[in-house]
Amino acid sequence: MKINKVSFYSGAVLLVLVLVLIVQNLDPVRVKFLFWTFTMSGALLLILVFLGGALLGWILNRYRRNRLAHSQQNPKVKSARESPRTA
């Protein structure tokens, strides 16, 4: 897989910005999630949120690619974009 220069440099800039954000938020924070309340480092929380978002993006991208490959292999299956809308 070939990554173009724009994608590489924009990803590098994003990573640097995230690292700066993490380093500037090292203080403990109180987190409430559903029924739980706990205290953790703000940096750790940011890392977990960033990794969770990256994982979710990767999973959705894989799902989209698999769905596209499946629709190209089986031309009878139409995607939602190709099917006509009914009123």
Backbone as a printed PyTorch tensor [residue, N CA C, xyz], in Angstrom:
tensor([[[  0.8490,  -1.1710,   0.0000],
         [  0.0000,   0.0000,   0.0000],
         [  0.8960,   1.2360,   0.0000]],

        [[  0.6130,   2.1410,  -0.8830],
         [  1.4350,   3.3340,  -1.0250],
         [  0.7450,   4.5190,  -0.3430]],

        [[  1.4720,   5.1770,   0.5500],
         [  0.9440,   6.3430,   1.2460],
         [  1.5400,   7.5790,   0.5980]],

        [[  0.6800,   8.5120,   0.1860],
         [  1.2150,   9.7160,  -0.4380],
         [  1.7700,  10.6680,   0.6180]],

        [[  2.5440,  11.6440,   0.1540],
         [  3.2500,  12.5420,   1.0690],
         [  2.3020,  13.3890,   1.8990]],

        [[  1.1910,  13.8110,   1.3220],
         [  0.2420,  14.6530,   2.0570],
         [ -0.3420,  13.8860,   3.2320]],

        [[ -0.7310,  12.6420,   3.0200],
         [ -1.2770,  11.8230,   4.1040],
         [ -0.2360,  11.6000,   5.1940]],

        [[  0.9880,  11.3300,   4.7880],
         [  2.0450,  11.0750,   5.7560],
         [  2.3120,  12.3090,   6.6150]],

        [[  2.4800,  13.4640,   5.9700],
         [  2.7960,  14.6720,   6.7220],
         [  1.6150,  15.1530,   7.5670]],

        [[  0.4090,  15.0190,   7.0670],
         [ -0.7410,  15.4200,   7.8880],
         [ -0.8950,  14.4870,   9.0890]],

        [[ -0.6190,  13.2130,   8.9150],
         [ -0.6450,  12.2800,  10.0370],
         [  0.4420,  12.5890,  11.0530]],

        [[  1.6250,  12.9620,  10.5700],
         [  2.7220,  13.3100,  11.4710],
         [  2.3980,  14.5710,  12.2690]],

        [[  1.8080,  15.5720,  11.6070],
         [  1.4260,  16.8050,  12.3010],
         [  0.3530,  16.5110,  13.3410]],

        [[ -0.6180,  15.6850,  12.9910],
         [ -1.6670,  15.3060,  13.9370],
         [ -1.0770,  14.5870,  15.1490]],

        [[ -0.1410,  13.6970,  14.9110],
         [  0.4950,  12.9750,  16.0070],
         [  1.2530,  13.9230,  16.9310]],

        [[  1.9700,  14.8770,  16.3670],
         [  2.7030,  15.8450,  17.1770],
         [  1.7310,  16.6820,  18.0100]],

        [[  0.6310,  17.1190,  17.4030],
         [ -0.3640,  17.9040,  18.1420],
         [ -0.9810,  17.1020,  19.2810]],

        [[ -1.2640,  15.8400,  19.0430],
         [ -1.8230,  14.9810,  20.0880],
         [ -0.8090,  14.7970,  21.2130]],

        [[  0.4630,  14.6140,  20.8660],
         [  1.4880,  14.4610,  21.8940],
         [  1.6420,  15.7280,  22.7310]],

        [[  1.5710,  16.9030,  22.0970],
         [  1.6350,  18.1600,  22.8420],
         [  0.4350,  18.2740,  23.7830]],

        [[ -0.7440,  17.9240,  23.3050],
         [ -1.9470,  17.9570,  24.1250],
         [ -1.8130,  17.0230,  25.3300]],

        [[ -1.2690,  15.8510,  25.1160],
         [ -1.1010,  14.8860,  26.1960],
         [ -0.1120,  15.4040,  27.2410]],

        [[  1.0260,  15.9280,  26.7950],
         [  2.0480,  16.4090,  27.7210],
         [  1.5300,  17.5840,  28.5480]],

        [[  0.6640,  18.4020,  27.9760],
         [  0.1470,  19.5590,  28.7040],
         [ -0.9850,  19.2040,  29.6620]],

        [[ -1.4430,  17.9740,  29.6510],
         [ -2.5550,  17.5620,  30.5150],
         [ -2.1770,  16.3560,  31.3600]],

        [[ -1.1740,  16.5210,  32.1920],
         [ -0.6990,  15.4300,  33.0420],
         [ -1.4110,  15.3610,  34.3900]],

        [[ -2.1990,  16.3550,  34.7470],
         [ -2.8830,  16.3790,  36.0410],
         [ -3.9590,  15.2960,  36.1220]],

        [[ -4.2270,  14.7920,  37.3220],
         [ -5.2990,  13.8020,  37.4920],
         [ -6.6740,  14.4250,  37.2220]],

        [[ -7.5410,  13.6530,  36.6190],
         [ -8.9110,  14.1000,  36.3400],
         [ -9.8890,  13.0660,  36.8890]],

        [[-11.0620,  13.5350,  37.2580],
         [-12.1180,  12.6460,  37.7470],
         [-13.0110,  12.3110,  36.5660]],

        [[-13.2180,  11.0270,  36.3270],
         [-13.9840,  10.5600,  35.1810],
         [-15.2370,   9.8600,  35.6890]],

        [[-16.3880,  10.2620,  35.1660],
         [-17.6460,   9.5750,  35.4480],
         [-18.0900,   8.8930,  34.1700]],

        [[-18.2870,   7.5810,  34.2500],
         [-18.7300,   6.8030,  33.0960],
         [-19.8020,   5.8290,  33.5550]],

        [[-21.0070,   6.0360,  33.0670],
         [-22.1740,   5.2500,  33.4440],
         [-22.3120,   5.2290,  34.9630]],

        [[-22.0290,   4.0850,  35.5980],
         [-22.2110,   3.9600,  37.0420],
         [-20.9020,   4.0900,  37.8080]],

        [[-19.7890,   4.2520,  37.1000],
         [-18.4810,   4.2750,  37.7370],
         [-17.9200,   5.6890,  37.7760]],

        [[-17.1760,   5.9500,  38.8210],
         [-16.4290,   7.1950,  38.9540],
         [-15.0200,   6.8260,  39.3700]],

        [[-14.0350,   7.3250,  38.6450],
         [-12.6550,   7.0310,  38.9880],
         [-11.7570,   8.2020,  38.6140]],

        [[-10.5670,   8.2140,  39.1760],
         [ -9.5850,   9.2560,  38.9220],
         [ -8.4180,   8.6470,  38.1580]],

        [[ -7.9900,   9.3460,  37.1260],
         [ -6.8550,   8.8770,  36.3410],
         [ -6.1060,  10.0720,  35.7710]],

        [[ -4.9430,   9.8510,  35.2640],
         [ -4.1510,  10.9050,  34.6470],
         [ -4.8600,  11.4140,  33.3940]],

        [[ -4.8590,  12.7210,  33.2080],
         [ -5.4530,  13.2910,  32.0020],
         [ -4.7520,  12.8050,  30.7500]],

        [[ -3.4290,  12.6080,  30.8470],
         [ -2.6600,  12.1060,  29.7060],
         [ -3.1040,  10.6910,  29.3370]],

        [[ -3.2910,   9.8510,  30.3560],
         [ -3.7330,   8.4780,  30.0880],
         [ -5.1220,   8.4740,  29.4660]],

        [[ -5.9970,   9.3210,  29.9630],
         [ -7.3370,   9.4230,  29.3930],
         [ -7.2800,   9.8490,  27.9240]],

        [[ -6.4570,  10.8510,  27.6160],
         [ -6.3220,  11.3010,  26.2270],
         [ -5.7510,  10.2090,  25.3310]],

        [[ -4.7730,   9.4730,  25.8400],
         [ -4.1980,   8.3710,  25.0580],
         [ -5.2580,   7.3170,  24.7730]],

        [[ -6.0440,   6.9580,  25.7850],
         [ -7.0920,   5.9440,  25.5990],
         [ -8.1470,   6.4100,  24.6000]],

        [[ -8.5370,   7.6700,  24.6880],
         [ -9.5420,   8.2040,  23.7550],
         [ -8.9780,   8.2440,  22.3350]],

        [[ -7.7360,   8.6770,  22.1880],
         [ -7.1070,   8.7270,  20.8720],
         [ -6.9980,   7.3270,  20.2620]],

        [[ -6.5270,   6.3610,  21.0520],
         [ -6.3990,   4.9860,  20.5490],
         [ -7.7640,   4.3710,  20.2340]],

        [[ -8.7630,   4.6800,  21.0640],
         [-10.1160,   4.1780,  20.7820],
         [-10.6680,   4.7390,  19.4810]],

        [[-10.4430,   6.0230,  19.2420],
         [-10.8840,   6.6310,  17.9860],
         [-10.1500,   6.0710,  16.7880]],

        [[ -8.8460,   5.8510,  16.9290],
         [ -8.0640,   5.2710,  15.8390],
         [ -8.5220,   3.8460,  15.5380]],

        [[ -8.7900,   3.0800,  16.5860],
         [ -9.2690,   1.7070,  16.4040],
         [-10.6390,   1.6900,  15.7300]],

        [[-11.5280,   2.5570,  16.1640],
         [-12.8510,   2.6320,  15.5550],
         [-12.7570,   3.0390,  14.0820]],

        [[-11.9080,   4.0040,  13.7710],
         [-11.7090,   4.4090,  12.3790],
         [-11.1550,   3.2850,  11.5350]],

        [[-10.2100,   2.5190,  12.0840],
         [ -9.6300,   1.3990,  11.3540],
         [-10.6810,   0.3160,  11.1020]],

        [[-11.4960,   0.0080,  12.1130],
         [-12.5380,  -1.0170,  11.9650],
         [-13.5650,  -0.5940,  10.9110]],

        [[-14.0070,   0.6620,  10.9690],
         [-14.9900,   1.1270,   9.9870],
         [-14.4190,   1.1510,   8.5760]],

        [[-13.1410,   1.4900,   8.4380],
         [-12.4970,   1.4850,   7.1330],
         [-12.4140,   0.0660,   6.5780]],

        [[-12.0520,  -0.9010,   7.4200],
         [-11.9960,  -2.3040,   6.9850],
         [-13.3790,  -2.7970,   6.5750]],

        [[-14.3930,  -2.4290,   7.3460],
         [-15.7610,  -2.8280,   7.0250],
         [-16.1890,  -2.2630,   5.6710]],

        [[-15.8800,  -0.9830,   5.4480],
         [-16.2360,  -0.3470,   4.1810],
         [-15.5050,  -1.0010,   3.0140]],

        [[-14.2350,  -1.2980,   3.1750],
         [-13.4680,  -1.9410,   2.1030],
         [-13.9760,  -3.3410,   1.8070]],

        [[-14.2790,  -4.1140,   2.8600],
         [-14.8090,  -5.4650,   2.6490],
         [-16.1610,  -5.4190,   1.9650]],

        [[-16.9910,  -4.4700,   2.3490],
         [-18.3060,  -4.3420,   1.7330],
         [-18.1860,  -3.9410,   0.2680]],

        [[-17.2570,  -3.0280,  -0.0290],
         [-17.0370,  -2.6060,  -1.4130],
         [-16.5030,  -3.7600,  -2.2470]],

        [[-15.5510,  -4.5230,  -1.7110],
         [-14.9940,  -5.6640,  -2.4400],
         [-16.0580,  -6.7170,  -2.6860]],

        [[-16.9290,  -6.9420,  -1.7080],
         [-17.9940,  -7.9250,  -1.8650],
         [-18.9900,  -7.4810,  -2.9370]],

        [[-19.3180,  -6.1940,  -2.9780],
         [-20.2780,  -5.7130,  -3.9740],
         [-19.6880,  -5.7490,  -5.3800]],

        [[-18.3590,  -5.6230,  -5.5080],
         [-17.7340,  -5.7040,  -6.8270],
         [-17.6450,  -7.1410,  -7.3040]],

        [[-17.5350,  -8.0910,  -6.3880],
         [-17.4860,  -9.5000,  -6.7530],
         [-18.8550, -10.0230,  -7.1340]],

        [[-19.8960,  -9.4910,  -6.5170],
         [-21.2590,  -9.9330,  -6.7680],
         [-22.0600,  -8.7440,  -7.2980]],

        [[-22.1360,  -8.5690,  -8.6200],
         [-22.7900,  -7.3690,  -9.1650],
         [-24.2900,  -7.3090,  -8.9020]],

        [[-24.9240,  -8.4140,  -8.4950],
         [-26.3580,  -8.3910,  -8.2030],
         [-26.6580,  -7.6300,  -6.9190]],

        [[-25.6750,  -7.5660,  -6.0220],
         [-25.8520,  -6.8580,  -4.7620],
         [-25.6130,  -5.3830,  -5.0200]],

        [[-26.6100,  -4.5430,  -4.7330],
         [-26.4790,  -3.1120,  -4.9380],
         [-26.2740,  -2.4240,  -3.6070]],

        [[-25.4510,  -1.4150,  -3.6240],
         [-25.2350,  -0.6550,  -2.3980],
         [-26.4010,   0.3050,  -2.1880]],

        [[-26.4540,   0.9270,  -1.0340],
         [-27.5320,   1.8660,  -0.7120],
         [-27.4940,   3.0810,  -1.6230]],

        [[-26.3070,   3.4750,  -2.0720],
         [-26.2100,   4.6240,  -2.9640],
         [-26.7830,   4.3490,  -4.3380]],

        [[-26.6790,   3.1080,  -4.8030],
         [-27.1420,   2.7750,  -6.1450],
         [-28.6280,   2.4820,  -6.2100]],

        [[-29.2330,   2.0750,  -5.1000],
         [-30.6360,   1.7130,  -5.1400],
         [-31.5040,   2.9740,  -5.1840]],

        [[-32.5700,   2.9370,  -5.9810],
         [-33.4280,   4.1250,  -6.0700],
         [-34.2110,   4.3360,  -4.7810]],

        [[-34.4290,   5.5950,  -4.4790],
         [-35.1960,   5.9260,  -3.2790],
         [-36.6900,   5.8750,  -3.5990]],

        [[-37.4370,   5.4100,  -2.6190],
         [-38.8940,   5.3960,  -2.7740],
         [-39.4870,   6.4190,  -1.8460]],

        [[-40.5520,   7.0430,  -2.2860],
         [-41.1620,   8.1110,  -1.4800],
         [-42.0920,   7.5670,  -0.4510]]])
